[in-house]
Amino acid sequence: MADDLDAEDSSLLLAAEECPRDQFDKYHTFTRYERGIIQKLIAHGPVLLRGGRGSGKSAILIETYLEIRKNYIQSVVPVYISLRHLPLLKSEGTAYVSNFCRILSSEINKELRNYGASFPIARDVGPLLEALEANARHLNRRFVLLFDDAAHIGRERPLIEFFDIFRTISTSRVSCKAAIYPGVTKFGIRFDVYNDATVVDISETIENLTLKIFLLRY
């Protein structure tokens, strides 16, 4: 297929998160197995999506976001956010919490514009949760927060603060979902990975891999 493309005006991209949302369906297909995972991510309750590099975590989270926007918009507000932000990669403690809450608040605010609503920029977990709960009641919708690359090899410091936040803001109105790598995550002492979330492992067999390689013409 690549031989038929003009090398000067085409580019081969491998990262699902870089694909324009309006072209995502064109270049991605999902198996029945993966559709089952997507339904688990849409449902109530906190979920950790665990899989190795290239197993399709980002594509599944993005498809979950698009599926909600398409078929569940009357009852759910989806927010997809990649946590590969430099301040989050380098910080820890209160600095991480402040950066995380600020970045997440901004992404929620962008999404709520579609509902004619707004979201304040929070810099701590308490105000963030209060604003989430208030908007969920006002809109009569549940939030599904999709955190991509929450824990990955490029992260230089433990993610204890992230999982504390994940646990704190997971409520009946706020469903947190996060993609993580196996074997590289430090959850901390407050977060019990099997009691505070449902862990879904992505099979790495060929028949269950998402088609993530796509061609994008400039």
C-alpha positions in Angstrom: 0.0 0.0 0.0 2.8 2.5 0.9 4.3 2.0 -2.6 1.3 3.7 -4.2 1.6 6.8 -2.0 3.4 10.0 -2.9 6.2 10.2 -0.4 6.2 14.0 -0.6 2.7 14.5 0.7 2.1 11.4 2.9 3.3 10.4 6.3 3.1 7.1 8.2 2.0 7.7 11.8 2.1 5.1 14.5 0.5 6.9 17.5 -3.3 6.6 17.7 -3.5 9.8 19.8 -2.0 11.8 16.9 -4.8 10.7 14.5 -7.4 13.5 13.9 -10.6 12.6 15.6 -12.6 13.1 12.4 -10.5 10.5 10.7 -10.1 8.0 13.5 -12.8 5.6 12.4 -11.4 5.5 8.9 -8.0 4.1 10.0 -8.9 2.0 13.0 -10.9 -1.2 13.4 -11.7 -3.1 16.6 -12.3 -6.8 17.4 -15.2 -8.1 19.4 -12.7 -8.6 22.2 -11.8 -5.0 22.1 -15.4 -3.8 21.9 -16.0 -5.7 25.1 -13.2 -3.7 26.8 -14.7 -0.5 25.4 -18.0 -1.3 27.0 -16.3 -1.9 30.4 -14.7 1.5 30.1 -18.1 3.2 29.4 -19.7 1.5 32.3 -19.7 2.7 35.9 -16.7 2.2 38.2 -12.9 2.8 38.1 -10.9 0.7 35.6 -7.2 0.3 34.9 -6.5 -0.8 31.3 -3.2 -2.6 31.5 -1.1 -3.6 28.4 2.4 -3.4 27.0 3.7 -0.9 24.5 1.8 -1.1 21.2 -1.0 -3.2 22.6 -3.7 -0.7 21.7 -4.4 1.1 24.9 -4.5 4.6 23.4 -6.7 3.5 20.5 -9.2 1.8 22.8 -9.4 4.9 25.1 -10.0 7.2 22.1 -12.6 4.9 20.6 -14.3 4.8 24.0 -14.4 8.6 24.0 -15.8 8.6 20.4 -18.3 5.9 21.2 -19.7 7.9 24.2 -19.9 11.0 22.0 -21.8 9.1 19.4 -24.2 6.9 21.4 -24.2 7.9 25.1 -24.0 11.7 25.0 -27.4 12.1 26.7 -26.2 10.4 29.9 -22.3 10.7 29.9 -19.7 13.4 29.5 -16.5 11.8 28.2 -13.1 13.5 28.8 -10.0 12.0 27.1 -6.6 13.3 28.3 -3.1 12.2 27.6 -0.9 12.7 30.7 2.3 13.0 28.7 2.6 16.6 29.8 6.1 17.7 30.8 5.1 19.2 34.2 3.5 15.8 35.1 6.5 13.8 33.9 8.9 15.7 36.1 7.0 16.7 39.2 5.8 14.9 42.3 4.0 15.8 45.6 2.0 19.0 45.8 3.5 20.2 42.5 2.2 17.2 40.7 -1.3 17.5 42.3 -1.5 21.2 41.3 -0.3 20.6 37.7 -2.6 17.6 37.3 -5.7 19.4 38.6 -5.0 22.4 36.4 -4.5 20.4 33.3 -7.5 18.1 33.9 -9.7 21.2 34.7 -8.7 22.8 31.4 -9.6 19.6 29.4 -13.0 19.2 31.2 -13.7 22.9 30.5 -13.1 22.3 26.8 -15.5 19.3 26.7 -18.2 21.2 28.7 -18.4 23.9 26.0 -20.3 21.3 24.0 -23.0 21.4 26.7 -23.1 25.1 27.1 -21.4 24.8 30.5 -18.0 25.7 32.0 -15.5 24.3 34.5 -13.3 26.3 36.9 -9.6 25.8 36.9 -8.9 23.8 40.1 -5.5 23.5 41.6 -6.3 20.9 44.3 -8.3 17.7 44.5 -11.1 19.1 46.8 -12.2 21.9 44.5 -11.8 19.6 41.4 -14.1 17.0 42.9 -16.6 19.6 44.0 -16.8 21.0 40.5 -17.2 17.6 38.9 -20.0 16.7 41.3 -21.7 20.0 40.8 -21.6 19.8 37.0 -22.7 16.1 37.0 -25.8 17.1 39.0 -26.5 20.2 36.9 -26.2 18.3 33.6 -27.7 15.1 34.9 -24.9 13.2 33.4 -22.1 11.0 34.6 -18.4 11.9 33.8 -16.1 9.3 32.3 -12.5 10.5 32.6 -10.1 8.6 30.3 -6.5 9.0 31.4 -4.1 7.9 28.7 -0.4 7.1 29.6 -1.1 7.6 33.3 1.9 5.4 34.1 4.5 4.6 31.5 8.2 4.0 31.0 8.9 7.7 30.3 7.7 8.7 33.7 10.7 9.4 35.9 9.0 9.4 39.3 6.4 7.3 41.1 2.8 8.0 40.4 1.5 7.7 44.0 -0.2 11.1 43.7 -2.0 10.2 40.5 -3.5 7.1 42.1 -4.5 9.0 45.2 -6.4 11.4 43.0 -7.8 8.6 40.9 -9.2 6.9 44.0 -10.5 10.2 45.6 -12.4 11.5 42.6 -13.9 8.1 41.7 -17.6 8.4 42.7 -21.0 7.3 41.5 -21.0 10.4 39.2 -17.3 10.2 38.1 -15.9 7.1 36.5 -12.1 7.1 36.2 -10.3 5.0 33.7 -6.5 4.9 33.2 -4.1 3.1 30.8 -1.0 1.8 32.4 2.0 -0.4 31.5 2.4 -3.7 33.5 5.3 -3.8 35.9 6.3 -0.2 35.9 3.7 1.3 38.2 4.0 2.2 41.9 0.5 2.6 43.3 1.4 3.7 46.8 0.0 2.4 50.1 -3.5 4.1 49.9 -4.4 2.6 46.5 -5.3 -1.1 46.4 -5.1 -1.9 42.8 -7.6 -4.8 43.0 -10.1 -3.3 45.4 -10.0 0.3 44.2 -10.3 -0.5 40.5 -11.1 -3.2 38.0 -8.0 -4.3 36.1 -8.5 -5.2 32.5 -5.5 -6.7 30.7 -5.2 -6.3 26.9 -4.2 -9.5 25.2 -1.2 -9.1 22.9 -2.2 -11.8 20.5 -2.3 -10.7 16.8 -6.1 -11.3 16.5 -6.8 -8.9 19.4 -4.5 -6.1 18.4 -6.1 -2.8 17.3 -5.2 -1.5 13.8 -3.2 1.5 14.9 -1.0 2.1 11.9 -2.7 4.5 9.6 -1.8 6.8 6.8 -2.5 10.5 7.0 -2.2 12.7 3.9 -1.0 16.3 4.6 
